[in-house]
Amino acid sequence: MDTEKKAALDKLRKAKELYVLMSDCTRMPYVSCDSETYDDEVFLYYTEEDAKKEAKKLISEKNPVRILKVENRFFLPFYTSLFPMGVNCLKVGRGTKSQTSVQLSELVRRPEPSEKIPKENVVENPELLLTAIYLMQQVRGKGMNVPNPEIRELEEEMMAHYREGKFLVAMNPEKKMPVLKKDDGQVLQPVFTDMQEFMKFQNVNKKEKYTVGTVEAANVPKLLSKETTAIVLNPFGINMQLNVTRKA
């Protein structure tokens, strides 16, 4: 490992704060695929000023982003939260003279499953979530839709990952699953790609104590009540609505 890389890793551990570009399309870090290395990367900055310059550029390209300040004590939770997203690279200071790239695995280890969590509840869908992030950044940000070949390809890839997936669902003490009701009358069943997305839901609904269950994609239709019109993937994250076909 060269001196420059070591210095970057040290600073990413010891800096007082970092500034992360967050996507308004997904409520998650903005993700970009490097055209040369094909790394799936997020953008970090040591100063707010540098972050604002890149944010302004992205916004002009119809990529709505905002800046999130991350204090040092939250570095480790932030870095490890990128693993379930499928992100593998940190682009530090993009657009500045000190721009560098660091592999996520060089900086932190993927956390081991907690002993408090049953093995059957250790669920992640990084390929699905990453593809969904790219899709929503294009659809919600740039207004691209299905007739666009790129969007069609992303949708097909995402649904292929969905069909292969295993997900988490919330259950109340009566073993009933909560639903979300929209203003237009739609009733949505929340489904989660991983434990941190489930915890977002639990933290928003602190008055209710939910346990977590698992379900394979093929069995999701069996869980839906008659009034449910669709599922919503990670309602407090990417918030993607998917129609599910029930068997007659």
Protein Blocks (a to p, Z undefined) as FASTA:
>chain_A
ZZklmmmmmmmmmpmbdcddddfklopacddddfklopacddddfbfklmmmmmmmmmmn
opacddddddfklmmmmmmmmmmnopabdcehihiakbccddfklmpccddddfklcfkl
mccdfklmmmmmmmmmmmmmnopafklmklmmmmmmmmmmmmmpccdddddfkopacddd
dfkopacddddfbfklmmmmmmmmmmbccddddddfklmmmmpcfklnbdcehkllnopa
cdddddZZ
